[in-house]
């Protein structure tokens, strides 16, 4: 006898299926009802009270049906909270009116349930209470919301959403997952960096912290420093890497508090802006696995794979998950407050181009389970666009997503007091969203409209929204103006007059010129002027260019002059990862064990690079460790190393204090003293004159490796700067200044401390006297691969 199935619509669940089984499946010889497994699982997940499901069975004599019941055992719903309808805004969990309002956007979900954990239940993988949301009462448009009163002390929360699981349509609803609220202000999972979860799980359950009106922090009147961007000297830092090395001797190594202990180092170096590599919650165990090449374990050290954009990385705090993450929030606030006390602004490196959920094979943690088709850029059959190179692309210009990003940025400015943001792969934020076509926007295709998902937009709604936001338009906004999909916008990023850019062209040009490549004298001169070829035509200024020679991604400064080729074998990827075109030069011998003459040339080249950075118009950025010559052994992609590759080595810094570190801090100080080396506009001929081997005769030929200029300076009077990147020495003729003479200040060819002649330097007068015969003749001898700075001073002999 065949089975019979009946389906009953039962909102919010799509269907209830009853199956009549033939007598052979029943001890009584009649029909038995089997309740669909899908329904019982869903009922179990929502923790409803004990349910009585009527079942029908044929009478033993076959003359009719009798009714029995199948009982699905359910624990009784607890009454920890008093619930009411709630408010659809603001999103997230918000303390108000003696309770907490919860609101979250999920347009395509069919049902939603709030899940709560006490900290003890969470650690034992148990849900303390479920609060189902009624779509008729707790939903406004696509927003689910509820207002709860009760005891939320040490309470965590998450969501379950049900609906279609149809990857081809872009939907990944799965009520077996408890999801992070994208607006959660602290994410709790593991408490210690690198420690595995229960049973070795790298992706244990995560939950958000329920806020409390008792969550307060004493800012002690902290206010934004609001430095003009032209005056910044930026330092790119990794929080854990900065103090994790044993030589840091900090009380809390590898944490926000550890950084606080070492802020005076930045002050000594002359830094007034700290750019923190990603400090949003991420999973360092994302790539976890044994690395046979290194003999340790690969981790996601850099953190460019965000899980939650509102929560700081809790495992960068000494407190871990104590006090449900609130202590961790307070620690990063303390870092920002203490930096401000020392006159140092704090910029966050933010990764709004992709998330940790990866492609269709990645985990369902938050955005994907809340509403995948809204948060990610999808192709027509649900495939993930991958302009980030990391599996997915955040759907930045979707109306809900762009508001989410603005809300997040505002939170970090108003609640966390950060001074600005550097946007990783920012060109993705200029690409059209999955909704961006005529049929969606206007109801029908538009003739001639060729815009499809991912097309670069001339006026991206997200950039427009950020640029004109009354809060965000007053902070520093820095774009990494390219992405992994081939979109390169250095010099052309939509800017509204306030966005600056990581100037990748500056990096490449300076590297090529300093190592002595023909054909780059003119391009190098443009770099010294703040890259007017890139920014002047678009109405921007020199300070829109963030100048850098090295950053976290690529060779360190020491490795740039030590290796011709990358050495990434320790990553365990057969040296196939990382950039192949580094524009580096090993100065004649590869690796660290070389002749004394090569070592001296490398030190000279490092000084040349740093000097060029400090005398260029625009905003200089220093990478952590370059100030003492940190080496990563030629590895230009150390994203996976929680070890010496990425740790600032304080003992090496101390060794360098009288050598390269001294040179760096003196050059930084010199830049800040000079009125002419941080201009608000591009220099004109009234201030700047170009020279060659002879005054007023610059050589812009293809074979020229010499660039020199003079700058009128209201503080120093006049500065002469010259670069000889030829392999040959020569004597340069200096511009004549009647009544004045030129005095040497910097010569990178000299050994320390004579590379920078400070007024208090013992033997300074003797060092200058050695050049008297040249200077009296208005000349100066320059060695190969060297650069100099001379100051115009009154000639007392006249």
N, C-alpha and C positions, 0 to 999 in steps of 0.2 A: 504494500500500500504506500503511495507516495506521501511525502511530508507536505504540510500546508503552512504557509507563512502569512502573517498579518502584520502590517506596519501601522503604527499610530503616531501621529505628530505629537511631540511633547516638548514644547519650548521650555528652557532654552536649548534642550538637546534635540538634534535633528530628527531622530526616529527612535521608536521603541519597537523591537522586532520580537514577535512570538512565533515559535515553531512547534507545530503539532507533530509528535513522533508516532509512528505506527506501533501496534501492540507488541511487536517483537522487541521493542526498546523499553517495555514497561513490565514490571513484575505483576501488575494487576490485569494485564491484557487489554487495557484501554489506552486512551490518548493521554500524553503528558505534555505539559507546556515547558519549553526550555527558554529561559530569559537570555537574550543576547549578551555575550560576554562584554561587548563594547559598552552596553548600558550599565551593567553592574560595575564595571571599572569606573565609569563616569560618576555613578552614584557614590561609589566608595571615595572618589577623589573629593567630592563636595561635602562629605561628612554630614549627610542629612540624617534625620532621626530614623529609627528603625522603620523600614518600608515594608508594607504588606502588598505583595503583588499577586493578584488573583490568577489562579491557574485552572484550566479546564481539563477534566479527565473523563473519558467515556465510561459509562457504567459497566460493571463486569458482565451484565447480561446483554450488553450491546444495545439496550433499549433506550439509551439517552446519555446525557452528560451530567456528571456531578462536579461540584466546585471544591477545590482545595486551595491552599495558599502556599507560595514559596517565599520564605522570609530571607531577605538580604540583611545580614547583621550589620548594624551601624552603631558606633558610639554616639551617645547623646551629645548634641551640640552644647558646648560650654557657653556660659554667659559672662565672659570676661569683659565684653564691650556692650555699650548701649549704642545702637546704630540708628542713623537717620539718613535722609536722602543725600546730603552733602552738596558740594559746589563743584562745578566743572573747571574752575580755575582758582588759584594757579595750579599748574601741574606739579606732581610730586606729593610728598607728605608735608603738610604745613600745620604748625601749631596755631590754633585759633579757638576762641570761645570756650575755653576749658577742655578742649579735646584736640583731635587731629583730623584734618581733612585729607583724603587720599583722592587723587585725580590722575588719570592716565589716558592717553589717546590710543585707541585701537579701532579703527574704522571697520575692519573686516572680521573682527572676532564675533562669534555668536554668543559666547558666555564668558564671564570673568569671575574669578574668585580671589579674594585676598587671603594670603596665608601668613600666619604669625608664628614666630618661634620665641620662646624664652632662650636665653643664651645656653642654658644647660640642655634643653631639648635640641637646640641647633647642633651642639657638639655631639649629640647622640643620634643625629639624623632623624629627628622626630618633629613633626609639625604640631605645634601647641593648639592652634585653632584655625579653622577655616571660616571665612565670612563670604558666602556667595553673594554676588551682586545681581539684583533684579533688573533686567534690561528695561522694564517699564518705569522703574523708579530711579535706578542708579545709573542711568545713561542719558546723556544729552548729546545728540548728534553722534559723533564718533568718540565721545569722551565718557569713560566710566568713572564714577565717583561715589564716595560714601564718606559720611562724617561719623567718627567713633569717639565715644567717651569711655574712659577706663584707665587702668593702670598700665602704662606703657614702659615702665621702668625696665631697663635691660631687655627691651623687646626689639626683635628684628622682623622684617616683612619681605614678602615677595608676591608675585602674581601667578595665577594659572589662567591661561586663555584657551578656549576651545573654538573650533571652527574647521574650515577645510585644511586638510593636509594634502596640498596639490602643488608640488614644485613646478609643474608645467604652467600653472597659473600664478606662480610667485608666492604661494601660501605655505607656511610651515607651522601651522597651529598644531600643537601637541600638548594636551593637558597632563601628560605625565611629567612635564618639566615645570619646575618652579622658577620663575624668571625674575631677574633684577629689574626694578623700576629704573628706566633711563635717567630719571631725575633724582635718584637716591643720592644723599649727600655723603654717605660713607658706606663702603662695601666691606662686609665681613666674610672671610673664608678661613684661610690659614693665617696664623699670627706671626710667623717668622719667615724671613726671606729665604727661599730655597728649600724649605722643609716640605716634605711630601704630606699630602692629606691622609686620612684613614685608609688603611690597606694599600698604601702606595699610590693613591689616586692623585693625579696631577690636576684634575678639574673637579674638586669637591664642590658640594652645594655652596652657593653664595647667596647672601641676603643683604638688604639695605637696613640701615639703622633708623628706627622711628625717632624723630626729633623730639626734643623736650624743651619747654620754656626755661629750664634751668641751664641749658647749654649756652654759657656766656664766656666771653674772653675779654680780658682787660687790654685794650689796645693802647692804653696810656696816652690818648690824644693823638695817635699816629695819623698822619696826613700824607697824601701822595707828594713826592718830591718835585714832580713836574719839570724835570730838566729839559731844556731845549734839546731836541734830538741831535743837533749838530755837535753838542758838547759831550756826547756819550762815548765811553770806551767799554765795549761789551765783552763779557767773559762767558764762554759757553762751558757749562759745568754739568757733570753727572753726579747726582746727590750721593749715591752709594759709593761710586768710585773715588770721590774726593777725599774721603777719610777712612775708607775700609782698610787700607794698608796698615800693617802693624806699626809702621814708623810714624803714623799720625799722632799716636799717644793721646787720642781723644777718649773721653769717658764713654761716649756712645758712638763708636765707629760705624760708618755707613748709614747714618741717619740724618734727619733734618737738624737735630741737636748737634751732631758732629760738625755739620757745616757751620753752625753758629760759632763753635769754638775756633774755627779757622777763618772767620770773616776778616780778621785783621791782616791776613796775608793778602787779600784782595785790595784792601786799603793801601797796603805798602806798595803793591804793584801799580796802583793808580787806576784801578777799575772802579767805575761808578754805576755799572749796570750788570746785573747777573742774569744770564739766560739759562734757565734750568731745563735740561733735557727732560723728556716726558715724566711728569709726576702725577698723572692721572692713573687711576687703578688699572693695572695690567697684570697678566699672569706670567711671571718669570719662568714658570715651568712649561710654557707653551711648546717649546722645542726640546723638552727634557729627554735626554737619552745619553748613553755612554759614548764618549768621544775617544775612540781608540787612538787617534793621532795625538791627543793631548794627555790621555790617561785620566781625564776627569769627566764631568757631565756638561753637556751643552745647555744653556739657559737663554732666555730672552733678556739679556742684560740691558740693552739700550731702552727698551720699553715702548718702541713704536708699534704698538698693537693694543689699542685701548679697549677696555671692557666697560668702563663708565667714566663719563667726562666731568661729572660733578664731584666725585669722590677723589681726594688725594690718595696717592699710593700709600696704603696703611702700613705696609711692611717696610717703608722707609722711615717709620717712626720707631722710637725706642719702646713705646707703649704697646705696639702691636694692636691686638683686638681688645685690649683693656678698655673698660667703660664703653663697650660697643663702638669703638673707633673714634669716639669724641676726643679722647686724649691725643690721638694721632692728628686729628684736624687742628687741635690747638698747637701741636708742635710745628706744623708748617706755618701757621699764623705767627708763632713766635720767631721763626726764622725770618719771615718777611718783616716783622716789626724790628728785629735787631739789625737787619740789613739797612733798613731806613734810618735807624739811629746813626749808622756809620756813613750815611750819605750814599747808599747803594740802592738803586732801583732793582726790581725783580720782574723779569719777563718770563712767561711760561711758554715752552715749546708744546704746541697743541697739534693733535693728529686727527683732524676732521675729514681725512680722505678715505679712511677705511677703519674697520674694527677687528677685534680678535676672533670674530665668528667665521672668518674665511669664506670659502666657496660652499657649494652644496654639500660637501663632505665635512664641513666644519661643525663645531658644537652649537647647540641652541642655548644661549645664555641669557640674552636680553632682547635686543632689537629684533632679531629674526623671529623669535616666538611671539613678541608683542604685535608686530605687523611688518613682516618682511618686505612686502611690496611697497611699503611707504618709505622705509629707511634705506633701502638699497637700490642702486641703479640696475634695472633688469632689462634683458632683451625680451622680445615678444613671447618666447617659450620658456621664460623663467630663468634663463641663464644669467649668471652674474657678470656684469661688465667688470673688467679688471684693470682700470686705468692706474691703480695704485701699485700693481705688481704683487699684491698680497692677498689675492683671492676674491676680494669684493671692493666695491666703490660706494662710499656713502652718498646718498641721494640728496646732496647738499641744497639744491635749488627747489626741492619740493617744499610747498608752503609750510607744512608742519615741521619738517626737518630744519629748515632755515630758521624758524622761530625757536626751535630747540637749541640750535647753535648760539643764537643771540642771547637766549636766556642763560645759557651756560657761561658765556663770556661775561655777561653782566654780573652773574653770581661771583665769579672770581675777582672782579674789580670791586664790587660793593661789599662783599662779605669777607673776602680773603685779602683785599688790599693790593693785588698785583698791579703792576704799572704798564703792562702790555703783553703782547703775544707774538710769537713767531709761529707761522702756520706752515706745517710740514706739507710738501707737495701741494701748495696752495692753488696751483692751476686747476686742480680737480674742482675747486669751489667755483670756477668760472664755467663749468660744463653744464649743459642743459640736463634737467631731471628726466625721469622716466615719463613724466606727464607732458613733456615739452613738445607737442606737435599740434597742428591745427585742429585735428579731430577732437582732441581732449579739451583744448582751450576754447575753441569756437563752435564745436559741435560738428564740424565738417572740415575736410582738408582745404587748405588755402593754395590757390594756384601760385606756383613759384616758391612755395615754402619748402625749403630743403632741410630745415632743422630737424634733426633726429636726436634720440637719446645720446648724450655725451658731446654734442656739438658745442664748441667754444662760443660763448655769448659775449657780445661787445659790452653789454650792461647787465651783468649777472645779478639777479635779484638779491642773492645773499650778500654779495659785496656791497651792493647799494644799501641794503638794510643795515649792515655793520657800519658803513662809512657815514651814514646819516643818523645813526642812533645817538641820542643826546648824551649818553654815558660813554659809549665806546669811541666816539669820534675824538675824545680827549685823551686817549691812551696810545701807546706805541703799537703800531700794526705793521708787522714785517712778513712779507710773503716769500716763501721759497717758490719762485715763479716758474716751476716746471712740474711735470709728473712723469710716471712710468709709461704713459701712453704716447709719448713723443711730443706733447705740447710744451713748448719752450717759450716763455713770455718775459724773459729778462729784458727790461726796458720798455715792455709793452703791457705789463699787467694793469688791469683796470684799477685806478688808484684814487680817484676823487680828490687828488691833491694831498692825501694824508698817508697813503700806503708807501712804505719803502720795500726794498727787495734785497734778498741775499744776492749779491752781484757775482754770479758764477763766472761771468766773462772777465771780471777783475782778477779773480783767482787764477784763471787759465793764462791770461796775458802776463801777469806778474811772474808766474812760474816760468814761462817760456823766456821772458826777457832776462830775468836774473840768472838763469842757467846758461845764457849766452846764445840764444837762438837768433839767427838773422831775421830781419823783417819786422821786428816788433818795437822799434824805438818810438815810432809815432803813437802806436796803440798804448804803450806804457805811459807816455806823456798824457794821454787822455785819462788814464787811470789816476795819475797824480792830481788831475784837475777835478776829480769827482765824476768822471765818465759823462761829460756833457753830450757826447755822441749818443748816449742811451737815454738821458733824462731831460736835457734842456729843451728839446723839441716838444716834449709832452707837458711842459710847464712845471716840471719838478725841479728840485734843487739838489745840490751835492749830497745833503744828508739823507736823501731817498736811497742812496747807495750804501748798503752794508758791505764794507770791504773785508775780505778775509783771504788768507793764504791757505789755512788749514781749518778743518772742522772735524766733528766726530767721525764723519764718513770720509775715509781716505787716509792718506799718510799723515802722520804727525810731522811737525816741522823738522825734527831730527831725522826721521826716516825719509823725508823728501830729499835730503842731501846725502843719504846713505845707500839708497836702493834704486836701481833702475827698474827692477821688477818686483811685483808684489810677492809676498811670501805667506800665503794664507793656508798652508797645509794644516796648521793647528786647528782650523775650523772643521776638519773632517770632511771636506767637500772636494778633495783632490785638486785644490787650488783653482777651481772653476768659478768661485764666487768673487765678488769685489770688482772694482773698476780696473780695466786693463790700461787705460790711457791716463797716467798720473802726471805727465810732464815733469818728471823728476830727473835728477842727475846725481849719481853716486860720487861725483868728484874724482873719478878715475879708478876706483876699486870698489867692488861690491861687498856689502856687509860691514860689520863692526870692527873686525880685526884687520886693520890696514896700517899703512905707514904713517909716521908722524906728520909728514907734509900733507897728506890727504886729510888727516884729522884737523889740521890747522885751516885748510881750505874750507872744510865743512863748517867749522865755527864761523869763519868769515861769511860764508853764504847764509848761515842762519841770521847773522847780524844784518846782512843786506836785506833779507826778507822782512825782518822786523822793522828796520828803518823805513823801508818803502811803505809799510803799512801805516806807520805813525806820521809820515809826512804827506800822505794822500788826503785830499779833500774827501769828505764823506765820513762814515762812521766805522772806525776800526773794530774788528772782533777778534779776540784771542781765544784759541782753544785750550782748555784745561791741560796743564802739564807742559805746553810748549815753552813756557817762560823759564823752564830749567832744562829743556831738551829731552822730554820723555820719549822713549822709544817703545814701539810695539813689535819690534823685530821684523819690520817690513810687512806686517799684517795690516791691510787697508780696509778690513771689514770685520772688526772685532765685536760684532753685535752679540755673539753667543758666549763671551768669556766673562765669568765672574772671578777674575784672578788678576795677576800682575799686569796683564796686557792693558787693562782698563783702570788700574788703581793708580792714583796720584802717589808718587813715592817721595815722601817728605824728607827722607834722608838724602836723596839725590838733589832735592831742592836746596838743602843746606849746603851740600857740596858746591852747588852752582851759585850760591849767594854772592860770592866775590867775583863771579865770572859772568855767565850769560844772564842770570837773573838780575844781576846788577845793571847790565846793559839795558835790559828790557824795562826795568822800573825807571831808569833815568831817561830813556827815550819817551816813555809814557808821560813822565813829569814834564819833559821839554815840550811835548805836544800841547799839554794843557796850559803851559805858560805862554805859548805863542798865540797871539790874536789871529794870525794868518793861516793857521793849520786846522781850522774848524769853521770855515766861512759859511755864512747863511746863503751865499749865492756863488756862482761860478766865477773864478778869478778872471779879470780882464787885463789888458796890456798895461793899464795904469799901475797894477800891482805886480804883475808877473812878467818876466822877460825870459826867453829861452836862449840858451847858449850851446855852443859846441866846444871843440878843443880851443876855440878862440871866442871871445865875447861877442854876443849878438849874432853868431853864425851857427845855428843849430843844424845838425846833420840828420835829416829824416830819410836818408837813402836806405835801400834794402840791406846793405851790409853794415849799417851803423849799429854799434852796441854801446853808444854813449848818449846819455841824456843829462842835461844840466839846466838849472834855472835859478833865478833870484826872485825872492818874494819880499815885498815891502811889508814890514811888520811894525805895528804901533808900539809894541813892547820891546822887541829885540832890535828894532831899527831896520835891518835888512838881513836876510838869510840867503846863503849860497848853498845849493844842494846839487850834488853831482853823482852819477852812477857810471862806473866803467865796468861793463860786463864783458869786455874783451879779454882774451888770454894774454894780451900784451900790456905792459905798463906804459905810461906816457906822462908827460908833464902838461898840465892844463894851464892856460893863460886866463887869469881872473879879470872880471870887469873892473875898470878903473873907477875909483870913487875919491875924487880930490878931497883932501882933508881927513880921509879915513883910510883904514887898512883892514885887511881880512885876518881874522884870528881863528885857528882851528878849534873845533869843539868835538866833532865826531870823525873818526877814521876807522872803518871796520877792518882795515888791514892790520891794525895795531893789536898787539896782545893786551889783554886786560891788565891793569886798569886804564891803559892809555888809549883804549878804543873810545872812551868818553872822558874828556878832560873837565872834571868838575872843579869849581873854584877852590875847594879845600883839599885837592889831591896833592899829596907829597910829591915833589919833583915836577909839578905842572910847569913851572916857569922854564925848567931845563928842557922839558919835552917840546915846548913851543919854540924855544931858542934854537933847537935843532933844525927848525924850518925857516929860521930868520932869513937866510940868504935867498930862499925861494920867495918868501912872502914879501921881502923888500923889493923883489923884482916883479911883484904882482903875479906870482906863479905858485903852483902846488903840484908836487909829484904824486901820482896815483898808481898804486899797484894794480895788477889784473884782478878782476872780480872783487872790486871794492867800491865803497860809497863814502861820501864825506858830507859834513855840514860845517860851514864856516860862518862866522858872525862878523858883521861890519862894526868896527869900533873906531872911536876917534884916534887919529894918529898923533900921539903925544910928542913925537919927535919934530913936528912941524912948528 
